[in-house]
Amino acid sequence: MLGDVRQEGGSTAPEGDDDVGERTLMEIARYFDAVKERYGLSSDYALAKKLGIAQPEANLMRRGLKIPKPELCIKMAKLLDRNPVELLLIAQKDKAPKQAKEYWTLALTAVDVMLHVPKHPRYLPKKVEAIGRELKQLEAQTLTYEGAAANAEAVRLMETAERSVDAMMERWNIWKKGEALYPNYLLANQAAARRHVRIRRLLILTQAQMEDEATVADAIQVMEDQRRAGIKIFYAFREALVHSPTFQRLEADFRKYGAADDMNTAMFDREVLIFSQTYGTVPLGMVGTPTPITMINRLQISWKPEMIRELDPAPLFDMTRYVFDYQGPGPFHEQLAYFKRSIRELPIRAV
């Protein structure tokens, strides 16, 4: 009986598995044959001597009837110039009950990828390291990106959109030519629109911005670029919008989840949300006068049900009292003039 020969070398096959033929298919057994072949060992006695275990142990393990302990797995790995993690995981998989084996197979696949990543070029291990960090965050249903990766991830999300994107942007200047989202993210938006993804984007403009003619021209250019890319573009004036209870609630909820003061957010297919947590200005240029570029320093992506429910910008597009469909420079200037006249009549509210 297997229980009669259990010694220091390892443990018998998993209990509850009555099929002896299935036991012999244990993956760890092939490493014993590999040791025999590599060192020219003609018998189980010679194998046992090489491994420092009893002959019956070596025979049972080579036939897949017994699972080696971690110490023996490590020893064999060194004899075979293999990574010990590989053998340790395979032994754990062999020992696991049937219902758990598929998960150990997934673990083995992941480790196999990690073990075979070349050290050069340095891009490859860095890329795998980044993937590893992402995987660790998945359980929390939230991913966080910083620096250039934050801007690049927004492009990747747009590339995966299938049905709809609803976005709201206060820091809309990053859409200007020469800024962080131009042209890569705009091109990704255009490609999504061509796939018949419905994209709605709301730009929130301030009174101070609209007093400056150059900034007004920038806003019009951004909205024209968006419209040409197939995006349904909307705009609102913040000093008026803050009187809406819907916007007040949305703003409070974004603050609760750590959003930046200038809210930039997008909902993809009503199931994935992104929003900016911090911004920064980066000088572009090492010769002459650098050009300041606004960057999203920290971006959060989440699919938590409560965040999807509370931070959905979609209701803003139905507030026709405050939110306007961009229909060209002429109608925009008319609405802007009306806003400037009416702003004197609006009650003062912190914005």
C-alpha positions in Angstrom: 0.0 0.0 0.0 1.1 3.6 -0.7 0.6 4.5 3.0 3.2 1.9 4.0 6.0 3.5 2.1 5.4 7.2 3.0 8.8 8.5 4.2 10.8 11.7 4.1 10.9 12.0 0.3 7.3 13.1 -0.3 3.6 12.2 -0.1 1.5 9.7 -1.9 -0.9 10.7 -4.7 -4.0 12.7 -3.7 -6.5 10.8 -1.7 -9.8 10.0 -3.2 -8.3 9.3 -6.6 -8.8 5.5 -7.0 -7.6 5.3 -10.6 -4.0 4.1 -10.4 -3.5 4.7 -14.1 -4.5 8.3 -13.7 -1.9 8.7 -10.9 0.9 7.6 -13.2 0.1 10.7 -15.4 1.4 13.1 -12.7 3.5 15.7 -14.4 6.2 15.7 -11.7 7.2 12.2 -12.6 8.8 13.2 -15.9 11.5 15.2 -14.0 12.7 12.0 -12.3 13.2 10.5 -15.8 14.9 13.7 -16.8 17.4 13.4 -14.0 18.1 9.7 -14.9 18.7 10.6 -18.5 20.8 13.7 -17.8 23.2 11.9 -15.5 23.2 8.5 -17.2 21.5 6.7 -14.3 20.5 3.2 -15.3 18.4 2.2 -12.3 16.1 3.5 -9.6 18.8 2.6 -7.1 21.3 5.0 -8.9 18.5 7.7 -9.1 17.8 7.3 -5.4 21.5 7.7 -4.5 21.7 10.8 -6.7 18.7 12.4 -5.0 19.6 11.2 -1.5 16.4 9.2 -0.9 15.5 5.6 -0.5 15.1 3.4 -3.6 11.4 2.6 -3.0 10.8 6.4 -2.8 12.6 7.0 -6.1 10.6 4.2 -7.8 7.2 5.4 -6.6 7.9 9.0 -7.6 9.3 8.1 -11.0 6.1 6.1 -11.6 3.9 9.0 -10.5 2.6 7.3 -7.4 4.1 9.7 -4.9 4.7 13.4 -4.9 8.0 14.8 -3.8 8.3 17.3 -1.0 9.4 20.9 -1.7 13.0 20.2 -0.7 13.3 17.4 -3.2 11.7 19.5 -5.9 14.3 22.2 -5.3 17.1 19.7 -5.4 15.9 18.2 -8.7 15.5 21.7 -10.2 19.1 22.5 -9.4 20.2 19.2 -11.0 18.3 20.0 -14.1 19.1 23.8 -14.2 15.5 24.6 -14.0 13.7 27.2 -11.9 12.6 25.6 -8.6 9.3 27.5 -8.8 8.4 25.4 -11.9 8.7 22.1 -10.1 7.1 23.3 -6.9 4.0 24.5 -8.7 3.7 21.2 -10.7 4.0 19.2 -7.5 1.3 21.3 -6.0 -0.9 20.9 -9.0 -0.4 17.1 -8.9 -1.3 17.0 -5.2 -4.4 19.2 -5.6 -7.9 17.7 -5.8 -9.5 17.4 -9.3 -11.7 20.5 -8.8 -8.7 22.7 -8.1 -6.3 21.4 -10.8 -7.5 23.9 -13.4 -6.5 26.8 -11.1 -3.1 25.4 -10.7 -2.9 25.1 -14.4 -3.6 28.8 -14.8 -0.9 29.5 -12.2 1.6 27.4 -14.1 0.8 29.2 -17.3 1.4 32.5 -15.7 4.6 31.4 -14.1 5.7 29.8 -17.3 5.4 33.2 -19.0 7.3 34.9 -16.3 10.1 32.4 -16.3 10.7 32.6 -20.0 10.7 36.4 -20.3 14.2 37.4 -21.7 16.1 40.0 -19.7 16.9 42.0 -22.8 15.7 44.2 -24.4 14.7 45.8 -21.0 11.3 46.7 -22.4 10.2 43.0 -22.1 10.7 42.4 -18.4 9.5 45.9 -17.7 6.3 45.2 -19.6 5.7 41.9 -17.8 6.4 43.6 -14.5 3.7 46.2 -15.4 1.2 43.4 -16.3 2.0 41.8 -12.9 1.1 45.0 -11.1 -2.2 45.3 -13.0 -3.1 41.7 -12.2 -2.6 42.4 -8.5 -5.1 45.3 -8.7 -7.8 43.3 -10.4 -9.3 41.9 -7.3 -10.1 45.4 -6.0 -11.9 46.1 -9.4 -9.7 49.2 -9.8 -6.6 50.0 -11.8 -4.4 53.0 -11.3 -1.9 54.5 -13.9 0.5 57.3 -13.6 2.5 59.5 -16.0 2.6 58.6 -19.6 0.9 55.3 -18.9 -2.2 57.1 -17.7 -2.6 58.9 -21.1 -1.9 55.7 -23.0 -4.4 53.6 -21.1 -7.2 56.0 -22.1 -6.4 55.2 -25.7 -6.5 51.4 -25.1 -9.9 51.7 -23.4 -11.3 53.6 -26.3 -10.0 50.9 -28.7 -12.1 48.3 -26.7 -15.3 50.3 -26.7 -18.2 48.5 -28.4 -21.4 50.5 -27.9 -21.1 53.9 -26.1 -18.8 56.4 -24.4 -20.1 59.2 -22.3 -17.5 61.7 -21.2 -17.3 65.0 -19.2 -14.3 67.2 -19.2 -13.4 70.3 -17.2 -9.7 70.2 -18.1 -10.7 70.3 -21.8 -7.5 72.2 -22.9 -5.7 68.8 -23.0 -7.6 68.3 -26.3 -5.8 71.2 -28.0 -3.3 70.6 -30.7 0.0 69.9 -29.1 -1.5 68.8 -25.8 -1.6 65.3 -24.2 -4.7 63.9 -25.9 -4.0 65.2 -29.4 -3.9 63.4 -31.7 -3.7 59.9 -30.4 -6.8 59.9 -28.2 -8.7 61.9 -30.7 -7.8 59.4 -33.5 -8.9 56.5 -31.2 -12.2 58.3 -30.7 -12.6 58.7 -34.5 -11.8 55.0 -35.0 -14.5 54.1 -32.4 -17.0 56.4 -34.1 -16.3 54.5 -37.4 -17.1 51.3 -35.5 -20.5 52.9 -34.8 -19.7 53.5 -31.1 -21.9 56.4 -29.9 -19.6 59.0 -28.2 -20.9 61.9 -26.3 -18.6 64.4 -24.7 -19.4 67.4 -22.5 -17.0 70.3 -22.2 -17.5 72.4 -19.1 -16.4 76.0 -19.7 -15.9 78.7 -17.1 -16.8 82.4 -17.1 -13.1 83.3 -16.7 -12.2 81.3 -19.8 -14.9 82.8 -21.9 -13.7 86.3 -21.1 -10.5 85.6 -23.0 -10.9 85.6 -26.8 -8.0 83.3 -27.4 -9.4 80.7 -25.0 -12.8 81.0 -26.7 -11.2 80.3 -30.0 -9.4 77.3 -28.4 -12.7 75.9 -27.1 -14.3 76.3 -30.6 -11.4 74.6 -32.2 -11.5 71.7 -29.8 -15.2 71.2 -30.3 -14.8 71.4 -34.1 -12.1 68.8 -34.0 -14.4 66.5 -31.9 -17.3 67.0 -34.2 -15.2 66.2 -37.3 -14.1 63.0 -35.6 -17.6 61.8 -35.3 -18.2 62.7 -31.7 -21.4 64.2 -30.4 -20.1 67.3 -28.6 -21.8 69.3 -25.9 -20.9 72.2 -23.8 -22.0 73.9 -20.5 -21.0 76.9 -18.5 -19.9 76.0 -15.1 -21.4 79.0 -13.3 -24.8 78.0 -14.5 -24.3 74.2 -14.3 -23.5 74.3 -10.6 -27.1 75.3 -9.9 -28.2 71.8 -11.0 -28.8 69.3 -8.2 -27.7 66.5 -10.5 -24.4 68.1 -11.1 -24.0 69.0 -7.5 -24.5 65.3 -6.5 -22.2 64.1 -9.2 -19.4 66.6 -8.2 -19.7 65.5 -4.6 -19.5 61.8 -5.5 -16.4 62.4 -7.6 -14.7 64.2 -4.7 -15.6 61.3 -2.5 -13.7 58.9 -4.7 -10.7 61.1 -5.0 -11.2 62.8 -8.4 -9.2 65.9 -9.3 -10.8 69.3 -8.8 -11.2 69.7 -12.5 -13.3 66.6 -13.3 -12.3 64.6 -16.4 -14.2 61.3 -16.7 -15.5 58.8 -19.3 -17.9 55.8 -19.1 -17.2 53.0 -21.6 -20.1 50.8 -22.5 -21.8 51.6 -19.2 -19.4 49.1 -17.5 -15.9 50.7 -17.2 -15.3 54.2 -15.7 -12.1 56.3 -15.9 -11.4 59.6 -14.2 -8.4 61.8 -13.5 -7.1 62.1 -10.0 -4.2 64.6 -10.5 -2.8 66.7 -13.3 0.6 68.1 -14.0 2.5 70.3 -16.4 5.5 68.9 -18.2 8.0 71.1 -20.2 8.5 69.7 -23.7 11.8 70.7 -25.3 15.4 70.7 -24.3 16.5 73.4 -26.8 15.1 76.9 -26.7 12.0 77.7 -24.7 10.1 74.6 -23.5 6.5 74.2 -24.4 4.3 73.4 -21.3 2.2 70.3 -21.8 -0.7 69.4 -19.5 -0.7 65.7 -18.5 -2.9 63.4 -16.6 -0.5 62.4 -13.8 -2.8 59.8 -12.2 -5.7 58.0 -13.8 -8.1 55.6 -12.1 -10.1 52.9 -14.0 -12.8 51.1 -12.2 -15.7 48.7 -12.8 -17.0 48.6 -9.2 -20.8 48.5 -9.4 -21.2 51.4 -6.9 -18.8 53.6 -8.8 -20.5 52.9 -12.1 -23.8 53.7 -10.6 -22.8 56.9 -8.7 -20.3 58.4 -11.2 -22.2 57.9 -14.5 -22.1 61.3 -16.4 -25.0 60.2 -18.7 -27.7 62.2 -16.9 -25.9 65.4 -17.6 -26.7 65.1 -21.3 -30.5 65.3 -20.6 -30.2 68.7 -18.8 -31.1 70.9 -21.8 -31.4 73.9 -19.5 -27.7 73.9 -18.8 -26.1 71.6 -21.4 -26.1 72.5 -25.1 -25.5 70.6 -28.3 -22.6 72.2 -30.2 -23.8 73.1 -33.6 -21.0 75.3 -34.9 -19.3 78.6 -34.0 -22.3 80.8 -34.8 -24.8 79.2 -32.4 -22.1 78.8 -29.8 -21.3 82.6 -29.8 -25.0 83.3 -29.5 -25.3 81.0 -26.5 -22.1 82.5 -25.0 -23.5 86.0 -25.4 -26.7 84.9 -23.6 -24.7 83.3 -20.8 -22.7 86.5 -20.3 -25.9 88.6 -20.1 -27.6 86.1 -17.7 -24.6 85.5 -15.5 -25.3 88.8 -13.7 -28.7 87.6 -12.8 -27.6 84.2 -11.4 -27.3 83.8 -7.6 -23.7 83.6 -6.5 -22.5 80.1 -5.8 -19.1 78.6 -5.2 -17.8 77.0 -8.4 
